[in-house]
Amino acid sequence: MTQMSKPSKPTKTNEVNNYLERLVHPMKEVVLEIRTIILSKFPEISEQIKWNSLSFYYNGEMTPFNAKEYKRDLIVLNLNKKDYVLLIFPTGSSINDTKQLLEGDYTDGRRMLKIKSTVDAKIKMEELYELIQSWISQVT
């Protein structure tokens, strides 16, 4: 009998669903589209509420690392603006961004991506997939 492997860190989908049900924001549909885009393509990416925001992380085994490096964290959504959703990649400077989709050059390694609508999310989908795949190949 074959055993299925479990993620090393359980998803927090119920917590995320509750957060999204309570979310009142003009860009809520964009948030839902981003969530669908990421989770439908990458089973090794899970979601949680972190830093009081929807965030995505790698759920597989990793070699030990300093927690302050945030190597498991992929994207944190920032909803401080009303006209776009800001995707923050805590370790974005290490991602091979061949299309130069990510903005910012912060000393702590963060990079950002603005999504202005569900259409914008769909347009940037392939590039976002490439970024995520590049990131996954670095952490595994």
Rosetta blueprint (number, residue, H / E / L):
1 M L
2 T L
3 Q L
4 M L
5 S L
6 K L
7 P L
8 S L
9 K L
10 P L
11 T L
12 K L
13 T H
14 N H
15 E H
16 V H
17 N H
18 N H
19 Y H
20 L H
21 E H
22 R H
23 L L
24 V L
25 H L
26 P L
27 M L
28 K H
29 E H
30 V H
31 V H
32 L H
33 E H
34 I H
35 R H
36 T H
37 I H
38 I H
39 L H
40 S H
41 K H
42 F L
43 P L
44 E L
45 I E
46 S E
47 E E
48 Q E
49 I E
50 K E
51 W L
52 N L
53 S E
54 L E
55 S E
56 F E
57 Y E
58 Y E
59 N L
60 G L
61 E L
62 M L
63 T L
64 P L
65 F L
66 N L
67 A H
68 K H
69 E H
70 Y L
71 K L
72 R L
73 D E
74 L E
75 I E
76 V E
77 L E
78 N E
79 L L
80 N L
81 K L
82 K L
83 D L
84 Y L
85 V E
86 L E
87 L E
88 I E
89 F E
90 P L
91 T L
92 G H
93 S H
94 S H
95 I L
96 N L
97 D L
98 T L
99 K L
100 Q L
101 L L
102 L L
103 E E
104 G L
105 D L
106 Y L
107 T L
108 D L
109 G L
110 R L
111 R E
112 M E
113 L E
114 K E
115 I E
116 K L
117 S L
118 T H
119 V H
120 D H
121 A H
122 K H
123 I H
124 K L
125 M H
126 E H
127 E H
128 L H
129 Y H
130 E H
131 L H
132 I H
133 Q H
134 S H
135 W H
136 I H
137 S H
138 Q H
139 V H
140 T L
